[in-house]
Amino acid sequence: MKYIVGLGNPGSEYKKTRHNIGQDICEKIKDDYGFSDWYEPSHGHFRQSKGIIGDEEVTCVIPMTFMNKSGMAVAHFIKKDSDLIDLIVVHDELDIPEGEVKNTTQRGAGGNNGVDSIIKTLGSKEFARVRVGIGPVDEDGKVIKLKYRGLVSDFVLKPFDSEDVRKEVLEKGTERLLEILKNK
């Protein structure tokens, strides 16, 4: 069983924001592959949907906590170090240009509070990550570094510039996630 954790914040005010692209990718996987309806266990801080991709059983998980408490949800199904091989965390990445996607393992949080919470809760960074770029770029295509915390929050908690841009980023993130699933 593979676990895909899509990071974001709960609540309608955060829907379709840059920060919730991980959740949006889990929603897309659920819909595209006919996964089960979302189920929210009474003992957990998440909702989950199960299905099959290729030959692989997959559970999509969306934490129902705010980003900085994402580890609480992951702790319910990752119980030992050997489970880490089955975990893929999908999240927004401000340091990557909008629309670019990278996958990594064994890296620090890079300023993402959700990833930081998961690393601290699990005591490990030995899990796969799909880093979906949301960073603003200059005319040369280089990421513009947002220097102040308030600027970062304002940027990530806003919707994409257009629905077409959001759909393109969503599609690229989903494609990369599927590539990882096929190669694991």
Steps between C-alpha positions, in 0.01 A plus 500: 500500500631841399392812688476832317468792739382824342590798715293813541271676745140404584210731431332653199705821522812301401348306209688546173780699665862436413559353847237231443635357174592175681139452609380587150724228353354242741148610399595460132647151556184397688274624221711383204549146635157444656624472858255451787310790654692698759490342845592690816577266790388622842847440647701680233570849379461413132272370232591217268395343174618162370544360154728328251750655260654240272562202730552715808256552787505870581353707781471875444513690827411862563587629847210690658742700711668822399823454307728531804330202667506260202715251690204417728315346206799312360575343839175300475618282213882520498592299809857382440802595292430225246167672418682811376567337161124506439454872578485774235434855618374750241537869579549850366857626460569873497864458392405331172351701210125470458419190299831319545492181704782317675508185702743441784570282799716545808476879501414751766175694507633794298271738687179301443329475837299192402810306398677622816213367714518160327879477541476589871212260564659206318855580611615445142521663160529167317180536297422606145379850424340655195591869514258698284640839404291805579781758512458836329753560223668803346525572126797255477299217655693507830312468827444828682588446866234640732705641786241561770280245669189710438570509127542123496170440682314746279637337185446132584152555643370667184355322197708453186491788253243312291314172501694398188829544688367298796387220270839490327686483833255237624550289187881516517503410871265208441711371209815501712323323786382227263855457365625448855227244575590303188869494594466408869 
